[in-house]
Amino acid sequence: MLARRRKVRIETERMTLRLPGHGDFRAWTELRRHSEDFLRPWEPVWADDHLSRRSFTHRVYWAARAELQGTALPLFLIRREDQQLLGAITLDNIRRGPAQAGTLGYWIGQDHARQGYMREAIRAVVHHAFSHQDLSRIEAACLPENAASRGVLEGCGFKYEGVAQSYLQINGRWRNHVLYANLRGDRRGRTDVG
């Protein structure tokens, strides 16, 4: 039986990063629906029930269980000044033992893009992963043509490591992804982006 522990909350300059809760359903659904055309080119195809309450309830239970078990840290980005949901960031596939690594994924609502929120969230989650979870490596991947995502990763200290062929199904097609990583105590210097 896993012991109960305090749920993670990360405070940044403008946001609180916290686990999703059942009360977030309406804000999440409205943000995802409003941003659908903006997000669609970069995400897997949404299931028919993607925006349903049942699907969201499963998402909330998965997030709580994953955080408790230490396998993922799925967080919503909540702007403190007005409690507005801006997007989400997940440190997933957390591997212990000799790897001490995790994989970062994120999305932001269309109206909140290019305002520095995701950069702020990524830096906070990476700091938390290195200083509180004792991880050594954070990985991230994005489509080669996603200049915004590549820019935010590079601006947060991630280094380009290569290309993974047919890495994920995005918008209904198997797509290559560029791979990035941020290492605790990274001494690699700048790497050339391919």
N, C-alpha and C positions, 0 to 999 in steps of 0.2 A: 504494500500500500504506500502510495506517495504521500509524503508529509505536506501539509498546507504551508504555503509561504505567501508573503506579501506580493501582490500583483505589481508588475513593473509599471512605473510611470516615469517618463523621461521629460524633463522640462528643458525647453530651448528658449532662446530670446523671445520668440513670439508665440510659441506653441506648447501644448502638452501632447505628448505621444503616449497613447494608452491603448489597452485592449478594447476591441469593440464590445458593445453591450446591446442588449435587446432594444433599449430605447433609441438606438442609433438607426433603426430600420428606415424610417421615413427620410432622414437626411441622406443616408447612404443611397437609397433608391433614387431620390431626386437628383443627387449629384451624378450618379452613374448614368441615369437616363439622359440628363441634360448634356453630358460629356460623351455620349456613345459614339458619335461620328469622329470625335477627337481621339478617342481611345482605340477604336476598332482596328486601325492599321498596325497597332503594336501589341495586341493581345490575342490569346486563343479565342476561338469562336465561343460566344456566350451560349450556354444551354438555354433551352426554351423557358425554363423557370428561373433563370439567373436573377431576376429582380423580384422574385416572390418572397413572401414572408418566411415560408418554409425553408427556402434555400438560405436566406439570411440567418435564420435560427441555427441551421447546421454550421454556418460559418462562425457564429458566436461560440457555439459549443466546441468546435474544432480549435478555435483560437485559445480558449481557456485551457483545454486539455493539452495542447501543444506547448503552451507556456509553462504549465505545471510540470510536464514531463521533460522540459528542457530541449525539445526537438525543434521548436520554432518560437519566434517572438513576433507575432502579428500585431501591428499597432496602427491606430487611426491617428491622423494629424488633425488636431483640434486647435484652431486659432483662439488664443486666450481672450482677446478683447471682446469677442462676440460669440464664442463657443461654436463657431462655424466649422463643419467638417470640410477639410480641404482635399484629402486623399488618404492614401495608406502606404505603409512601408512594412515589409516583412523580412526578417532574418530567418531563413528557412533552412532545412536540411542541415541542422547543426550536428556536426560530427565531433565526437570526443576521442579520447585515446591519442594515438600519434598524430592525428590530423588537426584537431582543435580548430575547425573551420566551419564556416557557414556561407550560405548563398543569399544575396540581397536581391529583393524584387520590390518594385514600387510603382505607383501611379498617382497622378494628380488631376483634379478636376480642371476642365478647360478654362474656366474663369480665373483660376489661381496659378496657372502656368506662368513661367518666366518672371516670377516675383521673388525668387530665392528661397521659397519654402522647402522645396525638396532638397536643395543643397544643405540647408539648416538641419533637416531631418536626417539626411544621410550622415552628416558629420556627427550628430548626436548618437545615432545608433551604432556607428563604427566605434566611437569612443566608449560607449557602454559595453559593446562586445569585447573590446580589448581590455578595459579596466575592471569590469564587473563580472564578465562571463569567462574571462581568461582564454578567449579565442586568440589564435595567432594569424589567421588568414580569413579575409572576407572576399568572396568572389561575387561577380556580377556579370551579366551578359545582356547584350541588346542587339537589335538589328543594325547592320552596318550603316544604313542610311538614316538612322535616328540620331541626327546631329545634336539635338537637345540633350538626350540621355547620355551620349558619349561625353558631351561637354561638362555635364554636371558630375559625372563620375571622375573625369580627369581633374576637375576643379576641387574634388574632395580627396585627392591623393591616390586614386586608383590608377594602376598602370596597365597598359595594353599588353596582353599576353598571347594573342593569336586568334584564330578563327575555328569555331566548331561547326562542322558540316551538318546540315539537317538537324540542328540542335533542338528546336521546338516547333510545334505546329502553331503558326500565327495566322490569324484571319483565314484559317482553313487550308494553309499550305505549309509543308515542311520548309523551314527557313534556316539559312546559315546565321550564326550570331558571332559578334566579336566578343572576346572574353577579356575581362579586366579582373584585377585583384588588388587588394590593399593589405599590406603585411604590417603587423605590429613591429615597430623598430625597423621599418623598410630603409635599406641603404642602397637600393638599386639605382637611384637617380632616375632621370627622365628616360622613358623608352620611346622608340619611334612608333608612331601609330600607322598601321597598315591600311 
